[in-house]
Amino acid sequence: MKRILILAIALVFVSGQVIAGDKKKKAPAVKGPRIDTTKITWMNWDEVQVAMKKEPRKIWVDIYTDWCSWCKVMDQKTFTNHDVIKYMNTKFYAVKFNAEKPEDIMLLGKMYKYNADNKINELAMQLMRGQPSYPTSVFMEENFQNPNPIPGYLPVSQIEAILKFLGEGIYKSQKWEEYQKTFTGTWKEAM
């Protein structure tokens, strides 16, 4: 009986070591860049300028303020959605831009100053075409070309259509109004 008990304990111990040894094996290497699907990879202006030199991409700018309640809702509901995160990190460089942060920004060799009287950065004012509204999303083509502001809160269903329209380059051959008529979304809002 003792032999059977010792044999059973030994088998459990050995099988545990084999299983633990398998877990220590390295996962196969992933080819190509790894896309984070847990959160949007937000960049600052310096980081996006460096990244753009290595690999040009379209740019998505989230212009917000600390006091903006809809900005916070967008952070909590839209920018935490798995599909939004994956698509944004794959197709765009994403910039999180606090319009009221008192700092100067150098972009493409031009200095944009913080305007203390108006409590806004000149770059934010330019990107929003002189009409500050929060939140405002700004889409830019590769190399910071053709900034287009999209004011207001964007729920997942709405941002899906916009991201795909811009990210796939559909805007180059089709008008937004036509695209909207045929677009069918698949991304689900979190409950």
Stockholm file with secondary structure:
# STOCKHOLM 1.0

chainA/1-191         MKRILILAIALVFVSGQVIAGDKKKKAPAVKGPRIDTTKITWMNWDEVQVAMKKEPRKIWVDIYTDWCSWCKVMDQKTFTNHDVIKYMNTKFYAVKFNAEKPEDIMLLGKMYKYNADNKINELAMQLMRGQPSYPTSVFMEENFQNPNPIPGYLPVSQIEAILKFLGEGIYKSQKWEEYQKTFTGTWKEAM
#=GR chainA/1-191 SS CHHHHHHHHHHHHHHHHHHHHHHTSCCCCCCSCCCCCSSCCEECHHHHHHHHHHSCCEEEEEEECTTCHHHHHIIIIITTCHHHHHHHHHHEEEEEEETTCCCCEEETTEEECEETTTTEEHHHHHHTTTCCCSSEEEEEEGGGEEEEEEESCCCHHHHHHHHHHHHTTGGGTSCHHHHHHHCCCCCCCCC
#=GC SS_cons         CHHHHHHHHHHHHHHHHHHHHHHTSCCCCCCSCCCCCSSCCEECHHHHHHHHHHSCCEEEEEEECTTCHHHHHIIIIITTCHHHHHHHHHHEEEEEEETTCCCCEEETTEEECEETTTTEEHHHHHHTTTCCCSSEEEEEEGGGEEEEEEESCCCHHHHHHHHHHHHTTGGGTSCHHHHHHHCCCCCCCCC
//
